[in-house]
Amino acid sequence: MNNLKSSDHFRFVEAEKKLNEMAAIYRRMHEICRLNGRKVDEAIVNDNTESLRIIVEDIGWPTIPKVRREASNAAWLIAYHSNDVALQDKWLELMKACSTKEVSKDCEAYLEDRVLRNHGRLQIYGTEFTVSKDGVFETYPIANPADVERRRREAGLDTLDEHFQRLRSEYPEIKPKMAEKTGT
């Protein structure tokens, strides 16, 4: 290997390690917050956003060939939860420029819906949702809803029914907590 390739490999390995560490911290924090009914620590979200910005500046979007699937998906997780809408826009464009072998298309779909919603536009895949006062998971408005299941399938997502069944099993506490917060 020449020096450039060796140097690139080292940078990719370091990026992979950092991304996996950030994702592990975020997942633990998210689970603790979810169980305790608290909000995610914005300082960690902002630190992760800045770290991802630096990584992307250094190696481009962390694709699967560069950092492996787990770390590439960790980059998406950090981008998805970022509060920096301009960076989310940029990162989505970088992901969209990649092939299906380079990024997980389901991750791209989630980020695209988040970006669209952040700009007040209709989502495409139905990945963004809210919880009603009655504890029912509902999608935010979807462009051409009659075609959403086809788009979800093409992006590697489960059906909306399967998605909401999984959410109900993962978040059984949603209904009581929503009732407490709304006073019902």
N, C-alpha and C positions, 0 to 999 in steps of 0.2 A: 504494500500500500504506500502511495506517496504521502508526503506530509499533509497536503490539503485534505485528502480522504481520511487520514488518521485524525487530523484536527476536527473535521466534520463529525466523525464517529464519536469522538470524545464529547463534543458539544451536544450531540443527540442523546448520548447516554446520560449526561448531566441534566439535560432538559427532562428526559423520561423520569429520572429519579425525583426531581423537584416537583413535577406534575403529580406523580403518584403520592408524594408526601402531602401536597396541598389538598388533593382530593380526599385523602384519608382523614385529614383534620376536618375538612368541610363536612364529610359524611357523619363523623362522630358528633360534631357540633350540631348538625341538623337533627340528628336522632335525639340528642339530649334536649334540644329546644322543643322538638315536637312532643316528646313525652312530658315535658314540664309546661307546655303551653306558652313558651316564650319565643320571642323573635330571634332570628339569627343575628349573630354579632357582626355588625356592619364593618367593624375594623378588620375582621378576618376577610370578609368579602372584598373590601377595598385593597387589602394587602395581596390577596390572591389575584385580583384584577391587575395590579401593577406588576406582579411577578410574571403573569402570563403575557402582559404587554412586552416585557423585556425579552422573554423567551421567543415570542413571535418576531420581534425585531431582530433577534439573533439568528434564528433558524427558519423563519417563515412559519406557516401554520404547522403545528406538530402532527404530522400525518402518521398513519400506521407504519409505513416503511421506515420513517425516521425514528419514532419513539415507541413503537408497538401499540397494539390496540388499546390496552388499558390506559396508558398515558395519553393517547390521542383522545379517548373518551373523557379522560379527566380534564383535558384542555377545554372540551366542549362544556363540561359541567361548570367549570369556572366561568367561561364566557356566558353561559346561560344565566347564571346567578349574578353576573356583574351588574352594577348600577350605572355603568358608563355606556349609555345608549350609542354614542358615536363609535366606541370600540366594538360594541356588539355588531353594528352595521359593517364595520371593516372586517371583523372576523368571519361574519356570515359570508361575505363576498369571497374571502380566501377559501372557506370551506366549499362553496359552490364551484369554485374553479378546480376542485380536486375530483378525481375519479372515485368510483365506488370501492376501489381497492385501497384508496388513500384515506378516506374518512367514512365513518358510519353514517349512512344516509338517514337513519332514524334520528341521530343526533342533529344532523343538519335540519331536519324537519322541525324538531322542537325549537331550535334557535330561530329558524325562519318565522315560525308563529309568534315567538316572543318579540322579535324585532317588529313584525307587522303590528302587533298589539301595542307596542311602545310608541308607534307612530300613529295610533288611532285608526288603523286599517283592519279589515277583516282577515282573520287567520285562514290558512289553507288546509291544515291537517287536523284541526280540532284538538290540539295538545294543551291549549290554555283553557283553564276552567276556573270556576268559582264554586263556592258552596252556598246554597240558599239558606234562608233562616230555618228551614225545615231539615237541614242537613243533607240535602240532595246535591250531588255533584252535577254541575251544568257547564257545558262549554260556553265560552264567549262566542259571539257571532262568527260564523264560518262563511267564507265566500263559496257560492255554489254548493250548498250542503248536500244536494242530491248526489254529488260526485265524490264526497269526502272519503267514503270507504275505499274507492279505487285508488285515490291519491295516498291514503294511509298504507294500503297494501304495497303500492309501488315504492314507498319509502321504508318498507320493512316494519311498519307499525302494526300492532294488533287492532282489531275493530274497536270502535268506540264502546260497544257493550262490554267487550273483554277488558278494555282499559278501565272502565268505571267499576267493574267487578273487582279488579285488582286493587284499585284505589280504596274501595270500601273495605277490603280485607286488610290492607296495609294501614289504614287510618280509621279504625272503628271508633275512635274517640272523637272524631270530627263533630258528629251531631250533638253530643252533650256539651262540648266546648263552645260550639256556635250558639247553642241555646243559652249558656251562661253569659256569653258576651252580649247577646242581643236582649237579654232580660226576659226571654220566653221560657 
